Amino acid sequence: MGEPGQSWSRRGLLVGGAVAGAALVLPGRAFAGPPPATDPAPPATDPVPGPSAVPGPEGMPGPAGAGPLAEGVPIPFIARCFEWGARKPRSAPKIWDRRPIRILVHHTAGANTTDYSVGAAHRMARAIQNYHMDRNGWLDSGQHFTISRGGHVLEGRLWSLGELNGGRRVVEGAHSPGQNVIAIGIENEGTYMGVDPTPALWNSLRITCAYICLRYGIAPTELYGHRDYRNTLCPGDRLYAALPRLRREVAGLLGRRLSRTEATKASWPLLRTGDRGPIVEAAQYLLRDAGSLTGKPDGRFDDRTAAAVREFQRAHRADDVNGLLGGETWPELARTVRAGAEGDAARAVEVLAAARRVESVPDVVDHPQWQKLLGTSGSPVPDVHDPQGVLNR
């Protein structure tokens, strides 16, 4: 989840010191003494069983073994925390008596290693946990699950696997503010800005997503990228572009078939320094409408525009103040515009309508209409966020 030009924040990136294309800078910490025979069981405050009582995939061979579930969904082999040498969390993870409703896909933004061994996967998982606990100050790994480039699937935060197998409760994560209870976070090793995931990683990702959907009753349409909710490059341009394919393949594993419209979700474009064109020009008009940009919009996302985005983000108390215009900032910036309105927001509508050769614009341009004009419309995304009381750490 690392980004060039982003500061490291408490809620920040999932892999320490890793920028796009850079090696993971934190080596896996040697486990102090032999690992425990098993992880401690979570508190049982209701009839939902914990890891020790829930049938799980422990006996399945391979990084994502194809053991058939009754419904035909392959069971992934997921290494539990004690198996990859996890440290003890700073405090017990919080467990919510509710099911998540979506899955968020991330990438580590680390090196695209060619060491596909299980040992490399374990070292990677320990490096992530070390950074989250020692640098971010979190209680444990932020993500629920991790997938290596070799296709090995690992439990991230303690108790995530047991609660998944139970299918009724969820461990609170720290992978994306606002999505840490209602969404399962899956971290994928590597950087996927200009390259695709390895076949092994992709296969494990789709099987793991299908298993999560089955256990929690999540629709295969409800798979999203980190950038859908934050101002971030994560999970990389190539992996993000593959999400419609992922939704279709997960649906297939679940015995469903998605139409192209169902597999494509409404989103917001991710704008960054170096971009240009009518979408950038429209964003500049909106920034000027908000009082964050001075001067004439020119369709170039330059330093002036990035500074205006950061000013807007600070004014709206964004979690990610980084100059990237993404899923956290667009909903604030793209205000409702009504027919007959004048000013810069109306001019932004005109720029996009002209670029897309739209002959008539609805009387009310709200978020779905903005997404149509921006060319990122699709099936609706439920506007649901975490309940009160989530710690985000």
Secondary structure, DSSP 8 states (H G I E B T S, - for coil): ---TT----TT--SSTT--TT----S-----SSS--SS-------SS---TTTS--STT--STT--EE-TTS-EE--EE-GGGGT----SS---EESS---EEEEEE--S---S--SHHHHHHHHHHHHHHHHHTS--SS-SSSEEE-TT--EEE-STTHHHHHHHTS-EE---SSTT-TTTEEEEEESS--SSS---HHHHHHHHHHHHHHHHHHT--TT-EEEGGGTSSS-TT-HHHHHTHHHHHHHHHHHTT----HHHHSB-----B-TT-BSHHHHHHHHHHHHTTS--S---SB--HHHHHHHHHHHHHTT-S--SS-B-TTTHHHHS--EETT--SHHHHHHHHHHHHTT-S---SEE-HHHHHHHHT---B--------TT----
